[in-house]
Amino acid sequence: MGAVLLAARLVLSIVLVVAGIAKLGDRAGTRQAMLDFGVPGPVAPALALVLPLAELGAGLALLPGATAWWGAVAALALLALFLAAIAHSLARGRHPDCHCFGQLHSAPIGSGTVIRNLVLTGLAALVVAQPGRDPGPGLLSLAGGAGSRGGDRVAPHQSPAAERAALAPARRARGATARFRQPTGARGRGVEAGAGSAVGRPAPRFALPSLDGDLVSLDLLRSTGKPLMLLFVDPGCGPCATLLPEVARWQREHGDRFTVALISRGKPKRNIKKIAPHGVRPVLLQVEDEVSERYGTVATPSAVMVDAAGRIASSVAAGAEATSRLAERVSRPPPRMPASPVAVGAPAPTLRLPVLDGTSFDLVDRLGRPTVLLF
């Protein structure tokens, strides 16, 4: 489904951007097309400018992962408007030139025009219908990653202290006025290619800026020696917002059993507004989905456990309910180990218990006589 979503967004983006640029390049023809479709004369000049700008905006918004869902909503609205105008004209027996692509292509509307717009509408609806408003990673970041040589990565097998020392120059380079220095490239600065979400394999390494302004790595998160839950969220995700109070409770009540670290995306201010009121920390920011891809998560919220040795310790828990079940399982106290059986010939363990008649029984009083303990 991820590849299908990316292809749908790419097709929609190309069509809308080309259509918008072509219409802007032929304003007179676009204005005439508006009049042919029945737009009132005083409105046609303004609409001839607004419509191509809206197409351009929707097409460009489909490229980054953070705005792709809203771009798909805008595309769906535009295509629905086009279909309504085409259907209205055809119902009245009129076949004006669609002027869909300006001077590049213009032909009278007909069944082919309807079919093309229906297909594009279906693609936009597919992206909009994704759970958690998660249409997949940014197309620009994927394109940038194709030519990347991996960027700067945290060297494997570094101690947390050595890693902090190695990252100190990068932290200073953010400057006095820049609070965050986000990763660059499809895989992200400080993100190490890993083995995905296969249970038992080494967890993919990363180093990301936090909302507190620090650069936080996987090894630093693991330095507590406790299991680590990586919780992937998005500030625009409704189920994520619903889950945040639970996450805060896990950190309060089960912080001695496991650590929770949120990995989000988008602008820092938006994340602070959505997440900070719940007191959940740390919150790390990826540029698009560079860390999510390494851990095999395709929706938000999703969670993956990393054990104290740095290995993937669970399959991906996708969705709020699955994430809650994973946290509940991890928060359970370890089972009590049964006592070792008493070896034959060894001294009997001390045993003193109350009796139903109000007296007490002490095994010491039975020394020297064979005694059967019947449980």
N, C-alpha and C positions, 0 to 999 in steps of 0.2 A: 504493500500500500504506500510506503514511503516514496518509492520511485514513481508511482502513478501520480501522487500529489505534486511532486517536483515537476513532472512533465506537464501536468495540468496548469500549474502556476506559470511555467515558462511559456507555454502556448498563449495563455491569456495575456501575459505581460507583453509578448512580442506583438500580438494583434492590436492591443490597446495603444501601445506606444507608437507603432507605425501609423495607426489610424489617426491618433491625435496630432502627430507631426504633419501628416499629409493634409489634414483639414486646416491646420494653422497656415500651411503654405499656400492654400487656395481659399482665402477667406470669402472672396466673392462667390465662388462655386458653393461653398458651405452655406452661405446665407441664402442663395437661391434654392438649395435643397430644402432648407427649413421652410421657405415659402411654399415649395411644392408639396410638402407634407402637411400644410395647413397651419403652420405657425403664424400668428398675427404679425403683420408687417413691422410694427414698432418693437416687437420682442425679438424678431429674427436676428438683427445685428448682434445684440448682446448674447443670445444663445449660441450664435456661430462662434463666439469666443469662449464662452463658458464650457460648452460641450467638449471641444478638443482638450481644453485644460483639464477637465475632469477625467477624460480618458488617459491623458498622460499621468496624472496623479495616481489613478488606480493601477495603471500598468507598472509604474515605478514602485508603488507600495507593495506589490506582489513579490518583489525581489528579496528584501530582508526578512528574516524569520520573524522579527519582532512586530512587523507591520503587515505581514502577508495576509493574516485573517481579515483585517480591516480592508485591505486592498481587494480581497475577494468579495467582501460585502458590497463595496462600491462598484465592482465589476458586475456583480449580480443585479444591482439596482439599475445600472446603465443598460445592461442587456435586456432586462425586463421592460424598460422604457422603450428601447428600440423595437422589441417584439410587439408592444402595444401599438406603436405608431404604424408599423408595417401592417399589422392585422387590421387596423382601422382603415388604412388606405385601400387594402385589397378588398375589404368588405364593401367599400363604396365603388369598386370597379376601377380604381385608379392605380397606375403603375409608374410612379415617379422614379427618377434616378436616385438610388440610395446615397450616392456620393460618400460611401463608407470609407474609402481610402483616398479621398481628395482626387487629385489628378492621376494618382497611380492606378486607380480602378474605380469606375463608376458605371453602373448598369441599372436598367429598370428592375424594380423589386419583383420577386416572384417566389415560387416554391423553394428555389435554391437559397434565396436570402433567408427565408424562414428556417430552413434546415440548418444552415450555418449558424444562425443565432441561437437555435435550440441546442446545438452541440456545445457552443461556448457557454451558454447558460448552465448546462449540465456540469461542465467543468468547474464553473464558479460555485455552483451549489455543492459540489463534492468537497471543495476546500472549506467552505463555510460550515459544512455539517460535521467537521472533525471534532471529536470529544475534547473538551478542555481548550477549545480554540487554538489547537496546536497543529498548524499546517506543515510542520517540518522545518528543517534548517534553512538558513539564508542561501539563496542561489548565488549571490555575489561572493559569499565566503567560500562556497564550494569551488567556484571558479578560481578564486585566489589561491586556494589550497592545492590546485592541480599543478601550479608552477612553484609551489613552496618546496624548500629543501628541509623543512622540519622546524626551522626557527631555533630559538634558544630553548633548550630543554634542561630540566633538572637532572643532573647526573645520577644514575642508579647507585644504590648502596651508600648514599650519603647519610651521615647522621643528621638529626634535626639541627644541632648547633652549627655544623658545617654548612648545612643548607641555608640557614638564616644568614650566615656570614657571606655566602656566595650571592645571596639575593639582596644584600644591603645596598650595593651600588645602584641596582635597578630601582630600589625603593627611594633612594635619594634623588634619582633622576626624574622622578615625577614632578619635582619642583615645588616651590612654596605655595603656588596658587592652584596647582592641580591636585585634587584629592585622590583621584583614581588614575591608574595607568592600565588600561584594559589590554588584554592580549590582542595580538594581531594575527591575521592569517586564518585559514580554515581550521587548523588544528590548535592554533592559539599559542602564544608565547608561554613557555613553561608547561605545556601539555605533552606528555610522552605517549607515543603510540603504544597501545597495549593489546591485550588478548581478548578484549571485549568482556562480556558478562558471564563467561563460562565459569561455573562454580569450581573452586579449587585452584584456579590459575591466578597469577599475580595481578593485583588490581592496577589498572592503568594510572600512571602517575600524572600529576598536574600541579600547577601553582597559579592561583587566581587572586585578584584583589578582592578584599572584603569591604563591606559597607563601613567598617571602622577605619579603612584606609591602609590596612596591612596587606602584605602579600602572604597568602597562606597556602601551604603545600599539603599533599596527602600525608607525607611523613610527619609533618607537624601535627596534623589532626590525629595521627595514630600514636603520638608520643605519650599519650595517657596510658597506653597499654590495654585499653578497653576496646571491645568491638565498636565499629564505626558505621553509622547509617548515613549514606549519602542520599539526601532527599532533593529531587529535581523539581523545581517549581517555576512559576511564571507570575509576574505581578498582575497580569490580565486574566488569570485562570480562576474561575469561580470555585471549583472544588478545592483548589489550593488554599484560598482564603478561608474556606470552611474548616480545613484541616489544621490551620495554624494554631488555634487554641489548644488542640490536642497535642501538637508538637511542643508547645510551651509546657504542658503538663508532663509530657514524657521527660523533658529536661529537668523539671523540678523533682519528680517522684522517682525516676529511674536513671538519673545521671550517674549513679554508682555502678550501673550495669552496662550501659552503652552510651556512646556519644552520638549526637545528631548534628550534621552540618548541612545547611541548605545551599544548593547551587541554583542560582536564578540567572536571568538575563534581562536585558533592557537597561534603561537609564537608572543611575543610582537614586535620583530623587524619587522616582516612581516606586522603586523597591522599598526605600525608607518609609514612604507614605503608607504602603500596604503592609509591610512586615514589622517595622520597628514598634508599633503600638503593642504587639504581642510579646515583646521582649525576647524573641528567639534570636540566638546567636550561636555560631557565626553564620553570616550570609555571604556567600561568594558569588561573583559575577563573571559569567562567561560572555564572550562577545555575541555569539550566535548559539550554536549547539555543539561546539567542539568537544566538550567533556561528555555531554549527553551521548554523542555518537560513540565515544570510546566505551561507554558502559552499556550500550545497547538499549537506551531508553528512547521511546518514540512519542511519549505523551507526558503530560503533567497533570497531577503529581505522580511521580514514580520514585521508587526507593530501591537501593541495593545495599546489602551489608558487606562490610570488609572486616575480616577478623584481625586480631591483634598482630598476626604475622604478616599482614598486608596481602592476604589472598581474598578473592571473591568468595563470600560465604553464603550467598543466597541468589536465587534467580531474581529477575527484575519483578518487583511488585508494582504493577501499573494500576493507577487509580487510587482514590482516597481509601476505599474499603480494604483493598489488598495491602496498602501501606499500613493501615491501622492493625491489620491482622499480623503483619510482620513485626511491628513494634510490640504487640502483645506477646508474641512468641519469644522475642528476644528478652523482654522484661521479666519473664517468669524466673523465679529463683532456681538454681540448679538442683536437680533431684538429690535427696539425701542418700548417701551411699550406705548400704546395709552393713551392720557391724560384722566383723570377721567371726566366723564360727569358732566356738571354743574347742581347742584340740583335746583329744582324749588324753587324760592324765594331767592336764593343766589345772591349776587352781580354779574353782568356780568363781564367777564374778559375784561381787557383793549384791545381795538381794534383800530388800526390806520393803514390805508392802502392807497396807491395811487389810484387815479381815472384816467380813460382814458383821460379826458380832461386836465390833468396836475395838477389838484388840489388834495387835500387829504381829506379823510373821517376819522373823529374821532368820535367814538361812544359816547364820552363824550358830544358832541354837540347835541345828540339826547335825552339826559336825560329829563324826564318829558313827552315824547311822546311815544306811543306804536311804536315799530320798529320791522320789520321782517327781519331777516338775512337769505337770500336765497343762499345756497352754490351750 
